Amino acid sequence: MALLRRRRALLRPGPDRRQRQVITPEGVPLPFTIGARGARAAALIIDYVLIVAAMAGLTYLVASLANAVHIKADERNPVGQALVVIWIVIMFLFRHIWFLYFELGPRGATPGKRVVGLRVAARDGGRLTTEAVVARNFLRDIELTLPMIFISTTLAMGEDASFAGWAGAAWFLIFVLFPFCNRDALRAGDVVAGTWVVEAGRDRLKAALSTGAGAQGHSTLTQTRYEFGEAELSVYGEYELQVLERVLRDNNAEAMADVAQAICTKIGWTNGRGDERAFLEAYYTQLRARLERGMRFGRRKADKHS
């Protein structure tokens, strides 16, 4: 029961109506800021502009290569016909691959989202899974692509299809207005996939936490010196660093004991009882130093799953 309580996402608005908290498995609350609806719309527009530009560039490249080797798409040239079919399939899949590739990356964000400072996250505080990303992005066809095709087709048919056009417009508006009908600005794809779009952290880590003697790896209580190797530090990333920093700031003995035990189990250590803060300060300081070194060389570890 306690484990379920700790894993439950708390959607309690703070002073800022877009502030939310998620409870980690260690029982530590992590704050998030829901992405603004306008920022999400801007990110989608940027992504579609980039997608269209990339598709146009790819089409021009394929056409140029086909002309260079004298391949023409006509009924008498099966090679040309096959090339056209392959091109159609690639263009159909390209926009899906675009969103899947970038949102499954360590930043959880497409180029458009990165420009406006947003990222996709799981609402339960856990890892963003492949299934969730696939679900939220394939539902975009139902939300936007299909109604737009429906509307454009009926417009091309003329006045005889006016009722169908109004039906398509209503279909489109229902999904466009959906994020305005819930406080977390969720689109239908987010509801199905269990995700939300939140403001992303800065590229640099926050200012280091002011720690005590344990930051130097030395415990004044047990006289133990905590020094962790690459293998022990490589299991965690920026997300876990934030959790650990929050635990140290709150200075709750029970939470520190739980987190210290979780880390020890993960890395195969045994630390002394009552010495949790020194252990955590040492681990925090050395983990932070490792992550910062990686960032200087362009390597980032978002979380323990990366």
C-alpha positions in Angstrom: 0.0 0.0 0.0 2.8 2.4 0.9 4.5 1.6 -2.4 1.4 2.4 -4.4 1.0 5.6 -2.5 4.6 6.6 -3.3 4.2 5.9 -7.0 1.0 7.8 -7.3 1.3 11.0 -9.3 -0.1 14.0 -7.3 -1.7 16.6 -9.5 -1.9 19.4 -6.9 -1.8 22.9 -8.4 0.7 25.2 -6.6 0.8 29.0 -6.6 1.3 28.7 -10.4 -1.7 27.0 -11.9 0.6 25.0 -14.1 2.7 23.6 -11.2 2.4 19.9 -10.5 4.2 17.4 -8.2 5.0 13.7 -8.9 5.9 11.3 -6.1 8.9 9.2 -7.0 9.3 5.5 -5.9 11.5 6.8 -3.1 8.6 9.0 -1.8 10.3 12.3 -2.9 8.1 14.9 -4.5 9.4 16.4 -7.7 7.9 19.6 -9.2 6.9 19.9 -12.8 5.5 22.8 -14.8 2.9 22.0 -17.4 3.8 23.3 -20.8 1.7 26.2 -22.0 -0.9 25.5 -24.7 0.5 28.2 -26.9 4.0 26.8 -26.6 2.8 23.4 -27.6 1.0 24.8 -30.7 4.2 26.7 -31.6 6.3 23.5 -31.2 3.9 21.5 -33.5 4.0 24.2 -36.2 7.8 24.3 -36.0 8.0 20.5 -36.3 5.6 20.4 -39.3 7.6 23.1 -41.1 10.8 21.1 -40.5 9.1 17.9 -41.6 7.8 19.5 -44.8 11.2 21.0 -45.6 12.9 17.7 -45.0 10.3 15.8 -47.2 10.7 18.4 -49.9 14.5 18.1 -49.8 14.4 14.3 -49.9 11.9 14.4 -52.8 14.2 16.7 -54.7 17.2 14.5 -54.0 15.4 11.3 -55.2 14.1 13.1 -58.3 17.5 14.4 -59.1 19.1 10.9 -58.7 16.3 9.3 -60.9 16.9 11.8 -63.6 20.7 11.3 -63.4 20.3 7.6 -64.1 17.4 8.2 -66.6 14.6 6.5 -64.5 11.1 7.8 -65.4 7.9 7.0 -63.6 5.7 5.8 -66.4 3.8 2.6 -67.2 6.6 1.2 -69.4 9.2 1.5 -66.6 8.6 -0.9 -63.7 11.7 0.4 -61.9 10.3 3.9 -62.0 6.9 2.8 -60.7 8.5 0.9 -57.8 10.5 4.0 -57.0 7.3 6.0 -56.8 5.7 3.5 -54.5 8.7 3.4 -52.2 8.7 7.2 -52.1 5.0 7.3 -51.2 5.5 4.8 -48.3 8.5 6.8 -47.0 6.7 10.1 -47.1 3.8 8.5 -45.2 6.0 7.1 -42.5 8.4 10.1 -42.3 6.2 12.3 -40.0 5.6 9.4 -37.6 9.3 8.5 -37.5 10.2 12.1 -36.9 8.1 12.3 -33.6 9.0 8.7 -32.5 12.7 9.1 -33.0 13.1 12.4 -31.1 10.6 11.8 -28.3 12.2 8.4 -27.6 15.6 10.1 -27.3 17.2 11.1 -24.0 15.6 14.6 -24.1 12.1 13.3 -24.8 11.5 16.2 -27.2 11.3 17.0 -30.9 13.3 19.9 -32.4 10.1 22.0 -32.1 9.6 21.2 -28.5 13.3 21.9 -27.8 13.0 25.3 -29.4 10.2 26.3 -27.0 11.6 24.5 -24.0 9.2 21.6 -23.7 9.5 17.8 -23.3 7.3 14.7 -23.1 7.1 13.0 -19.7 5.1 10.1 -18.1 2.3 11.3 -15.8 3.1 8.6 -13.2 6.7 9.8 -12.7 8.1 6.7 -14.3 10.1 6.1 -17.5 8.7 7.3 -20.8 8.0 4.0 -22.6 8.0 3.2 -26.3 4.4 2.2 -26.1 3.4 5.5 -24.7 5.2 7.5 -27.4 3.8 5.3 -30.2 0.3 5.7 -28.8 0.4 9.5 -28.4 1.8 10.0 -31.9 -0.4 7.7 -33.9 -3.5 9.3 -32.3 -2.3 12.5 -33.9 -3.7 11.1 -37.2 -7.2 10.9 -35.7 -6.8 14.3 -34.0 -5.4 16.3 -36.9 -4.4 14.5 -40.1 -7.6 12.7 -40.9 -10.0 15.6 -40.3 -7.7 17.9 -42.3 -7.8 15.4 -45.2 -11.5 15.0 -44.8 -12.1 18.8 -44.9 -9.8 19.4 -47.9 -11.4 16.5 -49.9 -14.9 17.9 -49.3 -13.8 21.4 -50.3 -12.5 20.0 -53.5 -15.9 18.3 -54.2 -17.7 21.7 -54.0 -21.1 22.7 -52.5 -22.6 19.2 -52.7 -20.3 18.2 -49.8 -21.0 21.1 -47.5 -22.6 19.0 -44.8 -19.5 16.6 -44.8 -17.3 19.7 -44.7 -19.1 21.0 -41.5 -18.8 17.5 -40.0 -15.1 17.5 -40.7 -14.7 20.9 -39.2 -16.6 19.8 -36.0 -14.3 16.7 -35.8 -11.2 18.9 -36.1 -12.4 21.5 -33.5 -13.3 18.8 -30.9 -9.7 17.6 -30.8 -8.1 21.1 -31.2 -10.1 22.4 -28.2 -9.6 19.3 -26.1 -6.4 20.6 -24.3 -8.5 23.7 -23.2 -11.0 21.4 -21.4 -8.6 20.0 -18.9 -6.2 21.7 -16.5 -3.1 19.7 -17.6 -3.5 20.8 -21.3 -3.6 17.2 -22.3 -4.5 16.3 -25.9 -6.4 13.0 -26.6 -3.1 11.3 -27.4 -1.7 12.2 -23.9 -4.8 10.8 -22.2 -4.5 7.5 -24.0 -0.7 7.2 -23.6 -0.5 8.5 -20.0 1.8 11.3 -20.9 1.9 15.1 -20.5 4.1 17.8 -21.9 6.1 19.8 -19.4 8.7 22.5 -19.4 12.1 21.1 -19.9 15.0 21.9 -17.5 17.9 24.0 -18.7 20.8 22.3 -20.5 23.0 23.0 -17.5 22.5 21.5 -14.1 21.2 23.7 -11.4 23.6 25.3 -8.9 25.2 22.7 -6.7 23.6 22.0 -3.4 25.6 23.3 -0.4 26.7 20.2 1.4 28.6 19.4 4.6 31.7 17.4 5.2 30.2 14.4 3.6 30.6 16.1 0.2 34.3 15.5 0.6 33.6 11.8 0.9 34.5 11.7 4.7 32.0 10.9 7.4 32.5 12.7 10.8 30.2 10.1 12.4 31.8 6.8 11.4 35.1 8.1 10.0 34.3 6.2 6.8 35.5 7.6 3.5 33.1 7.2 0.7 34.6 7.0 -2.8 32.6 5.6 -5.7 34.0 4.2 -8.9 32.7 4.6 -12.4 30.5 1.5 -12.2 28.7 2.8 -9.1 28.1 6.3 -10.5 27.1 5.2 -14.0 23.8 3.7 -12.9 22.1 7.0 -12.3 21.4 10.1 -14.3 20.2 13.7 -14.0 16.7 12.7 -12.9 18.0 10.7 -10.0 20.4 13.6 -9.1 17.4 15.9 -8.8 15.7 13.4 -6.5 18.8 13.0 -4.4 19.2 16.8 -4.2 15.6 17.2 -3.1 16.1 14.5 -0.3 19.2 16.3 1.0 17.4 19.7 1.0 14.4 18.4 2.9 16.7 16.7 5.4 14.1 14.1 6.4 15.8 11.2 8.2 13.3 8.6 7.0 13.5 9.7 3.4 17.3 9.8 3.5 17.4 6.3 5.0 15.1 4.9 2.2 17.1 6.6 -0.6 20.4 5.5 0.9 19.2 1.9 1.1 17.9 2.0 -2.5 21.3 3.3 -3.8 23.2 0.8 -1.7 21.1 -2.1 -3.1 21.6 -0.8 -6.6 25.4 -0.4 -6.5 26.1 -3.3 -4.1 27.2 -1.2 -1.0 26.5 -1.4 2.7 26.7 1.8 4.6 26.4 2.3 8.4 23.1 3.1 10.0 22.7 6.7 11.0 25.3 7.7 8.5 22.9 8.2 5.6 23.4 11.9 5.1 27.2 11.7 4.8 26.8 8.8 2.4 24.2 10.7 0.3 26.3 13.9 0.3 29.3 12.0 -1.0 27.3 10.2 -3.7 25.5 13.4 -4.7 28.8 15.3 -5.1 30.6 12.6 -7.1 27.5 11.8 -9.3 27.1 15.5 -10.1 30.8 15.8 -11.0 30.5 12.8 -13.3 27.4 14.1 -15.1 29.0 17.5 -15.6 32.1 16.0 -17.1 29.9 14.1 -19.5 28.0 17.2 -20.5 31.2 19.0 -21.3 31.9 16.3 -23.9 28.3 16.4 -25.2 27.2 13.2 -23.4 24.1 13.4 -21.3 22.4 10.7 -19.1 18.8 11.7 -18.5 18.0 8.9 -16.0 19.0 5.4 -14.9 17.1 4.0 -18.0 19.2 5.9 -20.5 
